[in-house]
Amino acid sequence: MRRTAALLALLAAIVGTGCQAAGERLAEEGLEKAIQIGDEGITDVEVDADGDGVRINTDEGSIEVGQSEIPDDFPTEVPLPDFDVNGASRLESEGDLSWSLTGTYDGTLAELDGFFSSRLGSGGWTTEQTMTQADSFTYAATGNGYSVIASGIDQGGTIMVTIVVTTESS
């Protein structure tokens, strides 16, 4: 299953950056065949590439990548800072969901670190792991039915944010 998810994510990213209007359908059909050939367990594949991203649906799950806004079903229980989203994805596989957000934060790394430190250590969240360096931090937390990894990095004055959320398996 992890191999399938990784293959879907990689192929979606390739198609998402490479499809133009004239060759879009041809690329979609080629990707559908490649996924079926690449993983013998997948028999039904549908690829839809449009200006909002790429959606790949299979009989084992689905993935959406390339969005520049938070997915509609992103869990409201997960604390989010005020940041500009420039990439989002959603993966559904065997009933489990995961979301990934990337973007930039208009503030300091210390402010963003403080946001996650305070929010992922209270309100039903348990901090599982932290790592802080001079130019980056990462928090891993569980709670409210989800696992969250939040990180920030200062890339020469631009504060990059990455948030990955998965549903906790029971």
Salt bridges, closest charged atoms under 4 A:
GLU28 OE1 - ARG25 NH1 2.59
GLU29 OE2 - ARG25 NE 3.30
ASP48 OD2 - ARG55 NH2 2.55
ASP50 OD2 - ARG55 NH2 2.73
ASP73 OD2 - ARG90 NE 2.66
GLU92 OE1 - ARG90 NH2 3.45
